[in-house]
Amino acid sequence: MRVVFMGTPEFSVPVLDALIAAGHEVICVYCQPPRPAGRGKKDRPTPVQARADALGLRVRHPVTLRSAGAQADFADLQADVAVVVAYGLILPQPVLDAPAHGCLNIHASLLPRWRGAAPIHRAIMAGDARTGICVMRMEAGLDTGPVLTRAEIEIAPDETTGTLHDRLSALGAERIVDALARLGDLTPEPQPEDGVSYASKIDKSEARIDWSRPASEVDRQIRGLSPHPGAWTETGGARIRILGSTIAEGTGAPGEVLEADGALRVACGTGAIDLLRLQRAGKAAQDWQTFLRGWPIAPGTLL
């Protein structure tokens, strides 16, 4: 099929590769414009643009698709279908209507649960046991379109957003290739009205750890925000990002370091957690033993 691919972050790259491997003709790639990054603040292409450039594909990165010119340029591609995954721009109705078979979106949740910007983070932070991928036909609403196909996976007890991101990206690539192969035979199923929830964008204020909360909630916060933006706490006047944890037994004042030998254990409002992976500003992430060799934290310290 003649495919327009629309995506921006690393999550989208395996989908682009899968479309190429399946023999589809990717006639154009749409992604967000390059942004200043790094110490020199030079414009850096997005992961999708970097991959598309390496594949020799045509790339466009309009600031908006609301202008008549941008919509005409899109329609002139005469695509059979557009595949959209974490693109980052609203698609106006003329864009949705332009491809012969419409625009198909790969969404990283079991719709209608976790519509919106941060479904992977929210699923872990909420303690969901399962999540998955939905391929839906896009319409004007936010992730409201009918679902063509879905696949479920379990969320492991030690799952982080980083590990779940990679699993769902691979699953999304698999499901869209299957959906395109069976497009004429798939029946779009409207989403039920019950069970709708919204995965709002992660706010910076959510990253600071409140040790007075139960251990289960703190553990989910840490895993749900790992690796980005990273849940954090403070000790010795420094901000420390916590990137891995597990629930443990122990009692003490909220934020009290109970142990720093056989484990780096911290008391919560109820229960405790072991910190597994930590990072200081400007340093690489480290396992807890390596971290403590460079930044000792004594039992009794309050985080």
N, C-alpha and C positions, 0 to 999 in steps of 0.2 A: 504494500500500500504506500501511497504518497503521504508521508507523515510530517507534520510540523511538531517539533518537540519544544516544550516550554518548561524550563526548570532552571534552578540557580545553584543550590548548595551541593555539598558532597553527597547528600542523600539521593539526589537525582541522577548522579553519574552512572551507577550500575543499570538504571533503566535505559538510558541512552545507549549504552554498550549492548544491552540485550536486544534492542530494536534493530541495531545494525547487524548483530549476529544472526538474527532471525530472517534477514534478507529484506527488510523494509527499506524504502528509499526515504531517508530523512532529508527533506528538501530545504529545511531551514531550522535553525535553533534560535529560540528566543530565551533570553536570560536577563538578569539585572545588570546594569552598567558596572564597569570596574569602579572600585572604591579605593580611596587612599588607605594604605596599610603599611605596617612595619615602621621601623625607626625613621626612614626617609620619607614616609607618608607618600610614596609613589602609588599611582593607580595600579591596583592589582586585579586581574580578571577573576571572575568567579570560577569555582571548580568546574561548572558546566562549560563555560566559555573556554577554559583551558583545555578541556577534553575535546570539545568540538573543533577547536583550532588544530589540535594534534591529529584529528581525523580528517581534516581538510573540509569541514562542513561550513556552509554559510551561516553567519551569526548576526543576529540583530539584538540590540538592547535599548529599545525605546524607553523613555522616562514614563510615558503613559500610552495607553491604547485607546484613549477616549477621543482623540482627534480624528477627523474624517480622513486625513492623509494616512495615519497609521492603520486605520481600519481598511482603507483601500489597498494598501500595500499587503496586508494580511490576506485579503480576499483574492488578490492577484496570484497568490501562490497556488490556488486551485488544489488544495489538499484534500485527500480522502478523509483524513482524520487528524485532529490535534491531540497529542498526549501531553498532559499537564501534571507536573509533580513538584510541589514546593516552589512554584514560580515566583510569587510575591507581588503580582499585580492583579487587580480586578479585571476580568474579561467582560467588556460590554456586550450587550446582546448581538450587535452586528458581527463581532468576532466569534461568539458562540455559534452563530448560525452559518458562518462561512464554509467550514469543511463539510463535505458531502455527508459524512457520518457523525458530525458534531465534534464536541470536545470531550475527551474522557480524562477524568482526574483520578490519580492514585492517591488515596488518603490513608494515613497510618493509624486507623482506629476501626473499631467495629461500629460503624454508623448505625443509628444516630448518636451514639455515645461519642463524646469528645470531638464535636465539630470545632473547627477553628485552628489557631496558629500553633499550639504546642501539645498535640495529642499524646506524644510519647512521654514527655515530662509528666503530664497530668495523670496518665494511667498509672505510672509507678508511684507518684506522690499520693494518689488516692488509694493505693493498695489493691488495685485490680488484679484478679488472678489470671485473666486472659486479655489479649488484644488481638490485632490482626491488620489486614489490609482490605480495603474496599476499592473496587474500580467502579466509578459512577459516571453517569452521563451528566455533564455540568449544566446547571441552569443559573438564573440570576441570583438566587439565594446563597447564603454561606454554607457550603457543603450540604445542600438540601436535596440534591438531585437523586434520581432513582439509581439503585445499585445493580450493576450487571453481574458482578461476581465478587465473592469475598473468601478470605481464608483466615483461619484462626490459629493462634499459637499461644502457648502458656508463657506467663511471665515468671521467670525463675526467682527464687527467694533472694538471690544475690545480684539480681539484674540491675544494671545501671542504664541510664538513658543512652550512654555510648554503646553498650553492647546490644541493647534492644534496637537502637537506630540501625545498626549494621544488619541485624537479622531481618528487620522489616524492609529495609532497602532492597535486599536480595529477594525477599518474598514478593515485593511490589514488581520487580523486574520480571519475575516468573509469571505473575498473574496477568500483567498487561499483554505479554506475548501470547498467552493462552486466550485472553479475551479477544485480541485482534484476529486470531486464527478462527474463532468461533463466533465472530461478531453477528453474523446473520442468524444464528441459532439462539442467541442469548435473549432472554426476556427481562427488560428492566423492571425491577421491583421497587415500588415507592417505599420510602423510609417510613416506619411507623411513627405515629405522633408521640407515643409513650417512650420514655427512656432518653429523651434529648438532653444532652449536656454540652457545655461549651468549654473548650480548652483555651482559655485566654492566654495571651503572651505572658511569659514569665517576667515579673517585675523585680527590679534589683532588691526591693525591700523584702522579698521572699527568701533571699539567700542567707540572711543572718540566722544562725541557729539559736533558738530559744530552748535552753536546756531544761526549762520547767515543764516542757511537753513530755508526754509518754515516750518511752524508748522506741516504740514501734513507729511513731510519727516522725521522730528525729531521724531514724534510720531511713525511712522512705524519702524524707526531704533530701538527705545526703545522696542517696542513690539516684533520685529523680533529677537532681541538679548536676550530676556528674556525667561528663567532664565540664560542661558549660551550663550556666555561669559559675557553678561551684558553690556549694554551701560553705559558709565561713564562720569562724569564731576568732577570738583574740586571746593572746597570752603573751606576757612579757612586752607589751606595747606593740606587738606585731599582729597583723591579720594573717590567719592560717586558713587556707582552703582545705576542706575535708572532702576527699573524692571517693572514699570507700569505707564501708562500715558493716557491722553485723550486730544483731541483738545479743546481749550477754546478761548474766545475772549479777546483781550487785545493788546496793543502796547507799545513798549519801546525799549531800546537798546538791541541788541541780548544778551541773557544770563542774563538779568536783572530780579531779583525777583520782581514781581509786587504786589504780595499779599502773606501773610503767616498766614492768620487767617481763613477765610472761605474756603480757598483752598491754595495750594502751587503752585502758578502760575508763569510761567517763559516766558518772551518774546522771540520770535524767529525772524528770518529775516522778516517774515510776519506772523502775528497772534501770538498765544501763546499756551502753553500746561499746563495742570495741572499735577503735579507729584503725583502719587498715592502710589507708593511703592519704598522704598529706602533702601540702605544697606551700612554701613561703613565696612571697612576692619576688619575682625575678629569678626564681629557682625552678628546677625541674621537679615534677611530682616524684615522691619517694614512698617506699613502703615504710611502715611505722618504725621498724627497728633502725633503718638507715637515717630516717628523719631525727630520731632521738639522739643519735650519735653527734649530729651537728647542732641540735637545738634541744637540750635536755629539758624535760618537764617532770618535776618531782611529784610524787603522790601527795595529795592535799592541795595542789594548785587548783584554783578556780578559773575555769575558762569562761 
